């Protein structure tokens, strides 16, 4: 069976087994994505693992996504940002769209069917809470802690939801789009106090933009080396 045929079979099984839920599927680049309403996540996940036509035995990843300013690039080259050696662009404060700002994304693997599935749940900015699937797949335990730490997504029913990557006293969630790139505080070791101290960040926020390849007249078609010498003497 070809990969496309396996996806066709999976898509038919999802439509049949999840007809009681308001789920939608999209297919692109040889991958299938299932979008599930937040309140239906647990029963959908239980069916994805337990039903013999689906059999997703493994949860290989859980991650968060922040869709604030989705599709908007900060690496916009402006004339002022490309004078001399300066390549810094000032970061403007931006408004964050509250509806469906966050998403919890699950990557599932069926060894029996030899197929993968991406499951996505959208969450709003005011209440980014979704049920934990650690009771279905034990591997989701640390993945959900990482999504909580970096994005602030809360997983209801998680047995031990606490930070896993940042410092114990860290404030904020560093993968959120509105988190400053320079951070909130900077730390250093104070020899007099004999400990690490935290201080306000001492640098200005800015975003580096790519260098621009400017037009060079030396490589114009038909230009001769003698002209370059004359121009330099002038």
C-alpha positions in Angstrom: 0.0 0.0 0.0 1.4 3.4 -1.0 1.6 6.3 1.5 -1.3 8.1 -0.3 -3.5 5.0 -0.1 -2.8 4.8 3.7 -3.8 8.4 4.1 -7.0 7.7 2.1 -7.8 4.8 4.4 -7.0 6.9 7.5 -9.2 9.8 6.3 -12.1 7.4 5.7 -11.7 5.8 9.2 -11.6 9.3 10.8 -14.8 10.3 9.1 -16.5 7.1 10.2 -15.3 6.9 13.8 -15.4 10.6 14.6 -18.8 11.5 13.0 -20.2 12.3 16.5 -17.7 15.1 17.0 -17.3 18.4 15.2 -13.8 17.7 13.9 -12.3 18.8 10.6 -9.5 17.4 8.6 -7.0 19.0 6.2 -4.5 17.3 3.9 -1.3 18.9 2.6 2.2 17.7 1.6 1.4 14.1 2.4 0.3 14.8 5.9 -3.2 14.7 7.6 -4.2 17.2 10.3 -7.2 16.7 12.5 -8.6 19.9 14.2 -10.6 19.0 17.3 -12.8 21.3 19.5 -11.2 21.8 22.9 -14.1 20.2 24.9 -13.9 17.0 22.7 -10.2 16.4 23.0 -10.2 13.5 25.5 -12.9 11.4 24.0 -11.4 11.9 20.5 -8.0 11.0 21.7 -9.3 7.9 23.5 -10.9 6.7 20.3 -7.8 7.5 18.2 -5.8 5.2 20.4 -8.3 2.5 21.3 -10.3 1.8 18.1 -8.8 -0.9 16.0 -9.3 1.1 12.7 -7.1 3.9 14.1 -4.7 2.3 16.6 -2.5 5.3 17.4 -0.4 3.7 20.1 2.2 6.4 20.4 2.2 10.1 21.1 5.6 11.2 19.8 5.3 14.9 20.5 3.1 17.6 22.0 4.0 21.3 21.3 2.4 24.7 21.5 2.0 27.3 18.8 1.4 31.1 19.2 -0.5 32.4 16.2 -0.3 36.1 17.2 0.9 38.1 14.2 0.8 34.9 12.1 2.3 35.6 8.7 3.7 39.0 9.7 7.5 39.2 9.4 9.6 41.5 11.6 12.6 41.0 9.2 11.4 43.8 6.9 14.4 45.7 5.5 14.0 49.5 5.6 16.3 52.1 4.3 17.1 53.4 7.8 18.0 49.9 9.0 20.6 49.5 6.3 22.8 52.5 6.6 26.5 51.6 7.1 26.8 48.7 9.4 23.5 49.2 11.1 21.0 46.3 10.6 18.8 46.8 13.6 15.1 47.5 13.3 13.1 48.8 16.2 10.4 46.5 17.4 6.9 48.1 17.5 4.4 47.0 20.1 1.7 44.9 18.5 -1.8 43.9 19.3 -2.4 40.3 20.0 -5.5 38.6 18.5 -7.3 36.9 21.4 -9.4 34.4 19.4 -7.6 31.1 18.6 -4.3 32.7 19.6 -2.8 29.4 20.8 -2.9 25.8 19.7 -1.8 22.6 21.3 -0.5 20.3 18.6 -0.2 16.5 19.1 1.8 14.2 16.8 0.5 10.6 16.9 2.0 7.4 15.3 0.2 4.2 14.5 2.7 1.3 14.2 -0.1 -1.1 13.3 -1.3 1.1 10.4 2.1 2.6 9.6 0.7 6.2 9.5 1.0 9.5 11.3 -1.6 12.0 12.3 -1.3 15.6 13.5 -4.1 16.7 16.0 -4.6 20.4 16.7 -6.7 22.1 19.3 -7.1 25.9 19.2 -7.2 27.9 22.4 -8.0 31.5 23.1 -5.7 34.0 24.8 -7.8 34.5 27.9 -8.2 30.8 28.7 -5.5 28.6 27.1 -6.6 25.5 29.0 -7.1 22.0 27.5 -7.4 18.5 29.1 -4.2 16.6 29.6 -3.7 13.4 27.5 -1.0 12.1 29.9 -3.5 9.5 31.1 -3.8 8.1 27.6 -0.1 8.4 26.5 2.4 8.6 29.4 4.9 10.1 27.0 2.8 13.3 26.9 3.7 14.1 30.5 7.0 16.0 29.8 5.8 17.3 26.4 2.8 19.0 28.1 5.1 20.5 30.8 7.3 21.9 28.0 4.3 23.5 26.3 3.2 25.0 29.6 6.7 26.3 30.4 7.3 27.9 27.0 3.7 29.0 26.0 1.7 29.1 29.2 -0.8 26.5 27.9 -2.5 24.8 30.9 -3.3 21.1 30.8 -6.1 20.3 33.1 -5.6 17.0 35.0 -1.9 16.8 34.5 -0.3 15.0 37.4 2.7 17.4 37.8 2.3 20.5 35.7 5.4 22.7 36.5 8.3 24.3 34.5 10.8 21.9 32.9 13.2 24.1 30.8 13.4 27.5 32.4 14.7 28.6 35.8 12.5 28.0 38.9 11.9 31.7 39.4 11.4 32.5 35.7 8.6 35.0 34.9 6.6 34.7 31.7 6.6 32.3 28.9 9.5 32.8 26.4 8.0 31.4 23.2 5.0 33.7 23.3 5.2 36.3 20.5 4.7 39.2 22.9 7.6 38.1 25.1 10.6 40.5 24.6 13.5 39.0 22.7 15.9 40.5 25.3 14.0 38.9 28.1 12.7 40.4 31.3 15.8 40.4 33.5 19.5 39.6 33.2 21.6 37.7 35.7 25.2 37.8 36.8 27.3 36.4 39.7 28.0 39.0 42.4 31.3 38.2 44.1 30.6 40.4 47.1 27.2 38.8 47.8 28.4 35.4 46.8 25.3 34.6 44.7 23.6 35.1 41.4 21.6 38.4 41.2 18.9 39.4 38.8 18.8 42.9 37.3 16.7 44.8 34.7 17.9 44.2 31.2 20.5 46.8 30.2 20.1 46.7 26.4 17.5 48.2 24.0 15.2 45.8 22.2 15.6 45.6 18.4 15.3 42.9 15.7 18.2 42.1 13.4 17.2 42.1 9.7 19.1 40.3 6.9 21.7 42.1 4.9 20.7 43.5 1.6 22.7 42.8 -1.6 22.9 46.2 -3.1 23.5 46.9 -6.8 27.1 47.1 -7.7 28.0 49.0 -10.9 31.3 47.1 -11.3 29.4 44.1 -12.5 27.3 45.8 -15.1 27.3 44.1 -18.4 29.8 45.7 -20.8 31.7 47.6 -18.1 35.5 47.5 -18.6 38.2 47.4 -16.0 39.6 50.7 -17.3 36.3 52.4 -16.4 36.7 51.2 -12.8 40.2 52.6 -12.5 39.0 56.0 -13.9 36.0 56.1 -11.5 38.3 55.4 -8.6 40.8 58.1 -9.6 38.0 60.5 -9.9 
